[in-house]
Protein backbone atom coordinates (compact mmCIF):
# COMPACT_ATOMS: atom_id res chain seq x y z
CA UNK A 1 0.00 0.00 0.00
CA UNK A 2 1.40 3.39 -1.07
CA UNK A 3 1.96 6.10 1.51
CA UNK A 4 0.21 9.38 0.95
CA UNK A 5 2.55 12.24 0.24
CA UNK A 6 2.36 15.20 2.58
CA UNK A 7 1.42 18.46 0.85
CA UNK A 8 4.26 20.75 0.07
CA UNK A 9 4.50 24.01 2.11
CA UNK A 10 6.94 25.85 -0.07
CA UNK A 11 4.21 27.86 -1.81
CA UNK A 12 2.76 28.93 1.55
CA UNK A 13 6.20 30.01 2.70
CA UNK A 14 6.68 31.98 -0.50
CA UNK A 15 3.23 33.58 -0.08
CA UNK A 16 4.10 34.51 3.49
CA UNK A 17 7.38 36.05 2.39
CA UNK A 18 5.57 38.06 -0.28
CA UNK A 19 3.12 39.40 2.33
CA UNK A 20 5.94 40.43 4.68
CA UNK A 21 7.84 41.95 1.76
CA UNK A 22 4.74 43.92 0.69
CA UNK A 23 4.15 45.21 4.23
CA UNK A 24 7.82 46.16 4.49
CA UNK A 25 7.63 47.99 1.15
CA UNK A 26 4.48 49.84 2.24
CA UNK A 27 6.14 50.90 5.47
CA UNK A 28 9.18 52.09 3.55
CA UNK A 29 6.96 54.08 1.21
CA UNK A 30 5.13 55.69 4.17
CA UNK A 31 8.37 56.64 5.90
CA UNK A 32 9.88 57.87 2.62
CA UNK A 33 6.79 59.99 2.00
CA UNK A 34 6.94 61.45 5.51
CA UNK A 35 10.64 62.19 5.04
CA UNK A 36 9.97 63.97 1.73
CA UNK A 37 7.17 65.99 3.34
CA UNK A 38 9.44 66.94 6.21
CA UNK A 39 12.21 68.05 3.84
CA UNK A 40 9.65 69.96 1.78
CA UNK A 41 8.37 71.76 4.87
CA UNK A 42 11.90 72.63 5.98
CA UNK A 43 12.63 74.10 2.55
CA UNK A 44 9.33 76.01 2.61
CA UNK A 45 10.08 77.29 6.12
CA UNK A 46 13.53 78.49 5.13
CA UNK A 47 12.23 80.22 2.00
CA UNK A 48 8.86 81.59 3.14
CA UNK A 49 8.54 81.49 6.91
CA UNK A 50 11.93 81.84 8.56
CA UNK A 51 12.00 85.64 8.30
CA UNK A 52 8.46 85.86 9.66
CA UNK A 53 9.40 83.70 12.63
CA UNK A 54 12.63 85.56 13.32
CA UNK A 55 10.81 88.89 12.99
CA UNK A 56 8.34 87.91 15.72
CA UNK A 57 8.79 90.33 18.62
CA UNK A 58 8.80 87.39 21.05
CA UNK A 59 11.77 85.74 19.33
CA UNK A 60 14.86 86.09 21.52
CA UNK A 61 17.06 85.79 18.43
CA UNK A 62 16.24 89.43 17.66
CA UNK A 63 18.12 90.41 20.81
CA UNK A 64 21.24 88.87 19.26
CA UNK A 65 20.70 90.86 16.07
CA UNK A 66 20.42 94.10 18.03
CA UNK A 67 23.68 93.36 19.85
CA UNK A 68 25.53 92.92 16.57
CA UNK A 69 23.93 95.45 14.20
CA UNK A 70 23.09 99.15 14.37
CA UNK A 71 19.49 99.50 13.19
CA UNK A 72 19.38 100.65 9.55
CA UNK A 73 17.68 103.67 8.02
CA UNK A 74 14.14 103.91 6.70
CA UNK A 75 14.01 105.95 3.50
CA UNK A 76 11.27 107.59 1.44
CA UNK A 77 10.88 106.48 -2.19
CA UNK A 78 13.21 109.32 -3.31
CA UNK A 79 15.89 108.52 -0.72
CA UNK A 80 15.01 111.10 1.95
CA UNK A 81 15.73 109.76 5.44
CA UNK A 82 12.63 109.07 7.52
CA UNK A 83 14.30 107.26 10.43
CA UNK A 84 17.88 106.60 11.48
CA UNK A 85 19.94 105.59 14.50
CA UNK A 86 22.59 107.83 15.99
CA UNK A 87 25.33 106.22 18.09
CA UNK A 88 26.95 108.38 20.78
CA UNK A 89 30.56 108.08 21.97
CA UNK A 90 29.57 105.85 24.88
CA UNK A 91 27.74 103.50 22.48
CA UNK A 92 24.20 104.64 23.33
CA UNK A 93 21.89 104.28 20.36
CA UNK A 94 19.04 106.73 19.78
CA UNK A 95 16.42 106.45 17.07
CA UNK A 96 15.64 109.75 15.30
CA UNK A 97 12.72 110.71 13.05
CA UNK A 98 13.58 113.88 11.07
CA UNK A 99 9.93 114.60 10.17
CA UNK A 100 8.73 114.34 13.79
CA UNK A 101 4.98 113.54 13.80
CA UNK A 102 4.39 113.59 10.05
CA UNK A 103 5.02 109.86 9.44
CA UNK A 104 4.22 108.63 12.95
CA UNK A 105 1.67 105.86 12.40
CA UNK A 106 3.03 104.50 9.13
CA UNK A 107 6.64 104.39 10.35
CA UNK A 108 5.65 103.31 13.84
CA UNK A 109 8.14 103.21 16.68
CA UNK A 110 10.96 100.93 17.86
CA UNK A 111 10.75 101.49 21.63
CA UNK A 112 8.33 99.60 23.90
CA UNK A 113 7.89 97.06 21.16
CA UNK A 114 7.68 97.86 17.47
CA UNK A 115 4.89 99.00 15.16
CA UNK A 116 4.43 100.16 11.58
CA UNK A 117 7.29 99.83 9.13
CA UNK A 118 9.70 99.60 12.06
CA UNK A 119 8.05 96.24 12.79
CA UNK A 120 7.35 95.20 9.21
CA UNK A 121 10.99 95.67 8.19
CA UNK A 122 12.58 94.75 11.52
CA UNK A 123 14.50 91.79 10.10
CA UNK A 124 15.93 93.83 7.22
CA UNK A 125 16.90 96.78 9.43
CA UNK A 126 18.78 94.47 11.79
CA UNK A 127 20.58 92.61 8.99
CA UNK A 128 23.88 93.90 7.62
CA UNK A 129 25.04 93.44 4.06
CA UNK A 130 28.06 95.68 4.46
CA UNK A 131 31.21 94.75 2.51
CA UNK A 132 32.66 91.57 4.06
CA UNK A 133 36.06 93.15 4.76
CA UNK A 134 34.36 95.92 6.72
CA UNK A 135 32.35 93.38 8.68
CA UNK A 136 35.51 91.39 9.42
CA UNK A 137 37.32 94.49 10.71
CA UNK A 138 34.31 95.45 12.85
CA UNK A 139 34.30 92.01 14.42
CA UNK A 140 38.00 92.30 15.26
CA UNK A 141 37.32 95.69 16.87
CA UNK A 142 34.20 94.36 18.58
CA UNK A 143 32.15 97.03 16.84
CA UNK A 144 28.66 96.71 15.43
CA UNK A 145 27.97 96.49 11.72
CA UNK A 146 25.62 98.95 10.05
CA UNK A 147 22.14 97.58 9.28
CA UNK A 148 20.62 97.68 5.82
CA UNK A 149 18.45 100.54 4.58
CA UNK A 150 14.77 99.97 3.90
CA UNK A 151 13.41 101.99 0.97
CA UNK A 152 9.67 102.53 1.24
CA UNK A 153 7.02 103.60 -1.27
CA UNK A 154 6.22 106.74 0.78
CA UNK A 155 6.32 110.18 -0.83
CA UNK A 156 7.42 113.05 1.45
CA UNK A 157 5.47 115.72 -0.44
CA UNK A 158 2.22 113.75 -0.48
CA UNK A 159 2.58 112.65 3.14
CA UNK A 160 3.24 116.24 4.20
CA UNK A 161 0.29 117.55 2.16
CA UNK A 162 -2.09 114.98 3.66
CA UNK A 163 -0.76 115.53 7.18
CA UNK A 164 -1.02 119.32 6.97
CA UNK A 165 -4.44 119.27 5.28
CA UNK A 166 -5.94 117.14 8.05
CA UNK A 167 -4.65 119.71 10.54
CA UNK A 168 -5.81 119.20 14.13
CA UNK A 169 -8.79 117.07 13.15
CA UNK A 170 -8.99 113.42 14.15
CA UNK A 171 -9.11 111.07 11.22
CA UNK A 172 -7.12 109.36 8.51
CA UNK A 173 -5.85 109.83 4.95
CA UNK A 174 -4.61 107.07 2.64
CA UNK A 175 -2.91 107.81 -0.68
CA UNK A 176 -2.03 104.96 -3.04
CA UNK A 177 -1.40 104.21 -6.70
CA UNK A 178 -4.23 102.18 -8.21
CA UNK A 179 -2.10 100.28 -10.76
CA UNK A 180 0.74 99.27 -8.42
CA UNK A 181 -0.66 99.30 -4.88
CA UNK A 182 2.17 101.63 -3.82
CA UNK A 183 1.11 103.45 -0.66
CA UNK A 184 2.37 107.00 -1.12
CA UNK A 185 1.03 108.39 2.14
CA UNK A 186 -0.76 107.18 5.25
CA UNK A 187 -1.80 109.61 7.97
CA UNK A 188 -3.65 108.97 11.21
CA UNK A 189 -4.49 111.66 13.75
CA UNK A 190 -4.05 112.39 16.60
CA UNK A 191 -0.39 111.61 16.04
CA UNK A 192 2.84 111.54 18.05
CA UNK A 193 6.59 111.87 17.67
CA UNK A 194 8.00 108.31 17.38
CA UNK A 195 11.30 109.56 18.80
CA UNK A 196 9.62 110.50 22.08
CA UNK A 197 7.69 107.28 22.67
CA UNK A 198 10.01 106.13 25.46
CA UNK A 199 9.82 109.40 27.38
CA UNK A 200 6.08 109.91 26.79
CA UNK A 201 4.89 106.32 26.89
CA UNK A 202 2.61 106.73 29.91
CA UNK A 203 0.73 109.65 28.34
CA UNK A 204 0.46 108.00 24.94
CA UNK A 205 -0.68 104.62 26.24
CA UNK A 206 -3.43 106.07 28.45
CA UNK A 207 -4.66 108.79 26.10
CA UNK A 208 -8.45 109.13 25.87
CA UNK A 209 -7.98 110.10 22.22
CA UNK A 210 -6.35 106.74 21.41
CA UNK A 211 -3.28 108.46 19.99
CA UNK A 212 -1.50 105.18 19.27
CA UNK A 213 -4.44 103.78 17.28
CA UNK A 214 -3.79 103.70 13.54
CA UNK A 215 -7.19 104.97 12.42
CA UNK A 216 -6.39 104.36 8.75
CA UNK A 217 -6.14 100.61 9.28
CA UNK A 218 -7.87 99.92 12.58
CA UNK A 219 -10.58 102.55 12.88
CA UNK A 220 -14.07 101.23 12.05
CA UNK A 221 -16.64 103.79 10.90
CA UNK A 222 -20.07 103.85 9.26
CA UNK A 223 -19.26 104.56 5.60
CA UNK A 224 -22.11 106.98 5.00
CA UNK A 225 -22.75 107.83 1.38
CA UNK A 226 -19.45 106.36 0.16
CA UNK A 227 -21.30 103.03 0.50
CA UNK A 228 -23.77 104.21 -2.15
CA UNK A 229 -21.18 103.15 -4.72
CA UNK A 230 -21.75 99.55 -3.62
CA UNK A 231 -25.54 99.99 -3.45
CA UNK A 232 -25.42 101.50 -6.94
CA UNK A 233 -23.47 98.54 -8.32
CA UNK A 234 -25.94 96.05 -6.83
CA UNK A 235 -28.89 98.03 -8.22
CA UNK A 236 -27.29 98.09 -11.69
CA UNK A 237 -26.57 94.36 -11.53
CA UNK A 238 -30.17 93.55 -10.65
CA UNK A 239 -31.45 95.78 -13.45
CA UNK A 240 -28.97 94.53 -16.09
CA UNK A 241 -27.31 97.95 -16.10
CA UNK A 242 -30.42 99.51 -17.67
CA UNK A 243 -30.52 102.83 -15.84
CA UNK A 244 -32.33 104.95 -18.45
CA UNK A 245 -35.78 104.27 -17.00
CA UNK A 246 -34.83 105.21 -13.45
CA UNK A 247 -36.56 108.27 -12.01
CA UNK A 248 -37.03 109.54 -8.46
CA UNK A 249 -38.82 112.60 -7.17
CA UNK A 250 -36.92 113.85 -4.13
CA UNK A 251 -38.97 115.83 -1.61
CA UNK A 252 -36.12 116.12 0.87
CA UNK A 253 -37.15 113.08 2.90
CA UNK A 254 -38.72 109.65 2.54
CA UNK A 255 -40.96 107.80 5.04
CA UNK A 256 -39.29 105.05 7.08
CA UNK A 257 -41.73 103.36 9.42
CA UNK A 258 -42.72 105.85 12.12
CA UNK A 259 -39.84 108.12 11.11
CA UNK A 260 -38.20 109.29 7.90
CA UNK A 261 -34.84 109.51 6.14
CA UNK A 262 -33.84 113.01 5.12
CA UNK A 263 -31.36 114.25 2.57
CA UNK A 264 -28.53 116.37 3.95
CA UNK A 265 -30.04 119.52 5.47
CA UNK A 266 -33.41 118.39 4.10
CA UNK A 267 -32.45 119.45 0.59
CA UNK A 268 -35.14 118.81 -2.05
CA UNK A 269 -33.38 117.54 -5.14
CA UNK A 270 -36.51 117.35 -7.29
CA UNK A 271 -36.67 114.89 -10.18
CA UNK A 272 -33.52 112.80 -10.52
CA UNK A 273 -32.19 110.20 -12.91
CA UNK A 274 -29.79 107.60 -11.52
CA UNK A 275 -26.68 109.61 -12.39
CA UNK A 276 -27.88 112.71 -10.55
CA UNK A 277 -29.24 110.68 -7.64
CA UNK A 278 -25.71 109.37 -7.11
CA UNK A 279 -23.94 112.66 -7.87
CA UNK A 280 -26.11 114.60 -5.43
CA UNK A 281 -26.06 111.72 -2.93
CA UNK A 282 -29.84 111.64 -2.55
CA UNK A 283 -30.68 109.60 0.56
CA UNK A 284 -34.31 109.19 -0.48
CA UNK A 285 -33.42 107.62 -3.83
CA UNK A 286 -30.94 105.16 -2.35
CA UNK A 287 -33.18 104.31 0.60
CA UNK A 288 -35.89 103.37 -1.91
CA UNK A 289 -33.35 101.22 -3.76
CA UNK A 290 -32.56 99.47 -0.49
CA UNK A 291 -36.19 98.36 -0.24
CA UNK A 292 -35.96 96.70 -3.66
CA UNK A 293 -32.57 94.99 -3.53
CA UNK A 294 -32.30 91.24 -2.95
CA UNK A 295 -30.48 90.41 0.29
CA UNK A 296 -28.56 87.39 -1.03
CA UNK A 297 -26.88 89.08 -4.00
CA UNK A 298 -26.33 92.24 -1.93
CA UNK A 299 -24.51 90.20 0.72
CA UNK A 300 -22.55 88.35 -1.95
CA UNK A 301 -21.40 91.64 -3.49
CA UNK A 302 -20.27 92.91 -0.08
CA UNK A 303 -18.33 89.66 0.40
CA UNK A 304 -16.86 90.01 -3.09
CA UNK A 305 -15.62 93.46 -2.08
CA UNK A 306 -13.96 91.94 1.02
CA UNK A 307 -16.41 92.86 3.76
CA UNK A 308 -16.21 90.33 6.62
CA UNK A 309 -13.03 89.04 4.98
CA UNK A 310 -9.30 89.09 5.53
CA UNK A 311 -7.52 91.88 3.69
CA UNK A 312 -4.11 91.51 1.98
CA UNK A 313 -2.35 93.82 4.42
CA UNK A 314 0.97 93.40 6.21
CA UNK A 315 -0.02 95.65 9.13
CA UNK A 316 -2.56 94.94 11.90
CA UNK A 317 -6.03 95.99 10.75
CA UNK A 318 -9.72 95.69 11.61
CA UNK A 319 -12.15 93.72 9.42
CA UNK A 320 -14.96 95.69 7.86
CA UNK A 321 -18.46 94.31 8.40
CA UNK A 322 -21.71 94.20 6.43
CA UNK A 323 -24.74 92.94 8.34
CA UNK A 324 -28.10 92.54 6.60
CA UNK A 325 -30.58 89.66 6.74
CA UNK A 326 -33.90 89.07 5.01
CA UNK A 327 -35.59 89.09 8.41
CA UNK A 328 -34.25 92.57 9.19
CA UNK A 329 -36.71 95.45 9.22
CA UNK A 330 -37.47 97.52 6.15
CA UNK A 331 -35.97 100.48 7.98
CA UNK A 332 -32.64 98.67 8.38
CA UNK A 333 -32.61 97.77 4.68
CA UNK A 334 -33.12 101.44 3.83
CA UNK A 335 -30.44 102.63 6.28
CA UNK A 336 -27.95 100.03 5.04
CA UNK A 337 -28.38 101.19 1.44
CA UNK A 338 -27.29 104.73 2.36
CA UNK A 339 -24.26 103.55 4.35
CA UNK A 340 -25.69 103.63 7.86
CA UNK A 341 -27.29 100.65 9.58
CA UNK A 342 -24.81 98.09 10.92
CA UNK A 343 -22.15 98.50 8.21
CA UNK A 344 -18.65 99.46 9.39
CA UNK A 345 -15.52 99.99 7.29
CA UNK A 346 -11.91 101.09 7.70
CA UNK A 347 -10.52 103.96 5.60
CA UNK A 348 -7.91 101.60 4.14
CA UNK A 349 -10.58 99.16 3.00
CA UNK A 350 -12.54 101.97 1.34
CA UNK A 351 -9.33 103.10 -0.37
CA UNK A 352 -8.76 99.55 -1.67
CA UNK A 353 -12.27 99.31 -3.13
CA UNK A 354 -11.76 102.68 -4.83
CA UNK A 355 -8.36 101.55 -6.15
CA UNK A 356 -9.94 98.45 -7.70
CA UNK A 357 -12.55 100.62 -9.45
CA UNK A 358 -9.83 102.94 -10.77
CA UNK A 359 -7.74 99.95 -11.90
CA UNK A 360 -10.40 98.33 -14.13
CA UNK A 361 -11.71 96.11 -11.33
CA UNK A 362 -8.37 94.62 -10.25
CA UNK A 363 -7.06 95.14 -6.72
CA UNK A 364 -3.31 95.38 -6.22
CA UNK A 365 -1.95 94.44 -2.79
CA UNK A 366 -1.10 97.63 -0.85
CA UNK A 367 2.69 97.91 -0.97
CA UNK A 368 4.76 99.81 1.61
CA UNK A 369 8.26 98.48 0.87
CA UNK A 370 10.13 98.90 -2.41
CA UNK A 371 13.55 97.37 -1.69
CA UNK A 372 16.27 96.67 0.84
CA UNK A 373 19.76 97.97 0.13
CA UNK A 374 23.11 97.98 1.94
CA UNK A 375 23.68 100.92 4.26
CA UNK A 376 25.82 102.68 1.65
CA UNK A 377 23.11 102.21 -0.98
CA UNK A 378 25.60 100.56 -3.32
CA UNK A 379 23.98 97.11 -3.28
CA UNK A 380 20.32 96.18 -3.69
CA UNK A 381 19.76 93.25 -1.35
CA UNK A 382 16.14 92.50 -2.20
CA UNK A 383 13.32 93.99 -4.24
CA UNK A 384 9.65 93.60 -3.30
CA UNK A 385 7.47 93.08 -6.39
CA UNK A 386 4.03 94.44 -7.17
CA UNK A 387 1.41 91.82 -6.34
CA UNK A 388 -2.05 91.45 -7.85
CA UNK A 389 -4.62 90.38 -5.27
CA UNK A 390 -7.36 89.62 -7.76
CA UNK A 391 -10.43 90.93 -9.54
CA UNK A 392 -13.11 92.47 -7.32
CA UNK A 393 -15.46 93.49 -10.14
CA UNK A 394 -15.58 93.25 -13.91
CA UNK A 395 -13.88 95.69 -16.24
CA UNK A 396 -17.22 96.94 -17.55
CA UNK A 397 -18.60 97.42 -14.02
CA UNK A 398 -15.53 99.42 -13.03
CA UNK A 399 -15.91 101.58 -16.14
CA UNK A 400 -19.55 102.36 -15.34
CA UNK A 401 -18.76 103.22 -11.72
CA UNK A 402 -15.97 105.56 -12.83
CA UNK A 403 -18.49 107.46 -14.95
CA UNK A 404 -20.81 107.87 -11.97
CA UNK A 405 -17.93 108.93 -9.72
CA UNK A 406 -16.92 111.52 -12.28
CA UNK A 407 -20.46 112.92 -12.08
CA UNK A 408 -19.93 113.65 -8.36
CA UNK A 409 -17.19 116.12 -9.34
CA UNK A 410 -18.98 117.54 -12.37
CA UNK A 411 -22.51 117.87 -10.97
CA UNK A 412 -22.40 116.86 -7.32
CA UNK A 413 -20.83 117.58 -3.96
CA UNK A 414 -17.17 117.61 -5.04
CA UNK A 415 -17.12 120.37 -7.66
CA UNK A 416 -14.12 121.99 -5.95
CA UNK A 417 -12.05 119.13 -7.42
CA UNK A 418 -12.53 120.41 -10.96
CA UNK A 419 -9.09 121.28 -12.32
CA UNK A 420 -7.27 121.93 -15.58
CA UNK A 421 -4.29 119.91 -14.34
CA UNK A 422 -6.07 116.62 -13.71
CA UNK A 423 -9.42 114.80 -13.83
CA UNK A 424 -10.84 113.81 -10.46
CA UNK A 425 -13.66 111.41 -9.57
CA UNK A 426 -14.99 110.03 -6.31
CA UNK A 427 -17.78 109.79 -3.77
CA UNK A 428 -18.47 111.97 -0.76
CA UNK A 429 -20.06 110.74 2.43
CA UNK A 430 -21.41 112.23 5.65
CA UNK A 431 -21.94 109.47 8.22
CA UNK A 432 -24.00 109.87 11.39
CA UNK A 433 -22.77 107.80 14.31
CA UNK A 434 -24.86 108.87 17.31
CA UNK A 435 -28.24 110.29 18.27
CA UNK A 436 -26.73 113.74 17.85
CA UNK A 437 -27.53 114.40 14.18
CA UNK A 438 -25.18 117.39 14.11
CA UNK A 439 -22.15 115.18 14.68
CA UNK A 440 -21.05 113.31 11.57
CA UNK A 441 -17.92 111.80 10.07
CA UNK A 442 -16.85 113.37 6.77
CA UNK A 443 -15.71 110.99 4.01
CA UNK A 444 -14.24 111.22 0.55
CA UNK A 445 -13.07 108.24 -1.50
CA UNK A 446 -11.85 108.96 -5.00
CA UNK A 447 -9.00 109.14 -7.45
CA UNK A 448 -7.29 111.47 -9.90
CA UNK A 449 -6.18 110.62 -13.42
CA UNK A 450 -3.96 112.51 -15.83
CA UNK A 451 -0.35 112.48 -17.00
CA UNK A 452 0.76 110.50 -13.94
CA UNK A 453 -0.38 107.11 -12.61
CA UNK A 454 -3.91 107.19 -11.20
CA UNK A 455 -3.75 108.21 -7.56
CA UNK A 456 -6.39 107.12 -5.03
CA UNK A 457 -7.14 109.23 -1.96
CA UNK A 458 -9.43 108.23 0.88
CA UNK A 459 -10.17 110.80 3.60
CA UNK A 460 -12.00 110.30 6.90
CA UNK A 461 -12.45 113.26 9.25
CA UNK A 462 -14.03 112.32 12.57
CA UNK A 463 -16.98 114.30 13.97
CA UNK A 464 -16.41 117.12 11.48
CA UNK A 465 -19.65 117.56 9.57
CA UNK A 466 -20.14 118.00 5.83
CA UNK A 467 -17.89 115.96 3.55
CA UNK A 468 -17.72 118.73 0.96
CA UNK A 469 -16.54 121.15 3.65
CA UNK A 470 -14.02 118.94 5.48
CA UNK A 471 -13.04 115.81 3.51
CA UNK A 472 -12.99 117.05 -0.09
CA UNK A 473 -10.56 119.93 0.65
CA UNK A 474 -8.09 117.44 2.14
CA UNK A 475 -8.22 115.35 -1.04
CA UNK A 476 -7.78 118.47 -3.15
CA UNK A 477 -4.59 119.40 -1.25
CA UNK A 478 -3.17 115.96 -2.01
CA UNK A 479 -4.21 116.02 -5.69
CA UNK A 480 -2.72 119.50 -6.11
CA UNK A 481 0.54 118.39 -4.47
CA UNK A 482 0.68 115.37 -6.79
CA UNK A 483 0.36 117.58 -9.87
CA UNK A 484 2.38 120.52 -8.55
CA UNK A 485 4.59 121.92 -11.30
CA UNK A 486 2.76 120.06 -14.08
Secondary structure, 3 states (H helix, E strand, C coil): CCCCCCCCCHHHHHHHHHHHHHHHHHHHHHHHHHHHHHHHHHHHHHHHHHHHHHCCCCCCHHHHHHHHEECCCEECCCCCEEEEEEECCCCCEEEECCCCCCCHHHHCCCCCCCCHHHHHCHHHHCCCCCCHHHHHHHHHCCCCEECCEEEECCCHHHHHHHHHHHCCCCEEEEEEECCCCEEEEEEEECCCCHHHHHHHHHHHHCCCCCCCCCHHHHCCECCHHHHHHHHHHHHHHHCCCCCCCCCEEECCEEEECCEEEECHHHCCCEEECHHHHHHCCCHHHHHHHHHHCCHHHHHHHHHHCCCCCCCCCCCCCCCCECCCCCCCCHHHHHHHHCCCCCCEECHHHHHHHHHHHHCCCEEECCECEEEEECCCCCCEEEECCCCEEEECCCHHHHHHHHHHHHHHHHHCCCHHHCCCCCEEEEEEEEEECCCCCCCEEEEEEEEEECCCCCEEEEEEECCCCCHHHHHHHHHHHHHHHHCCCC
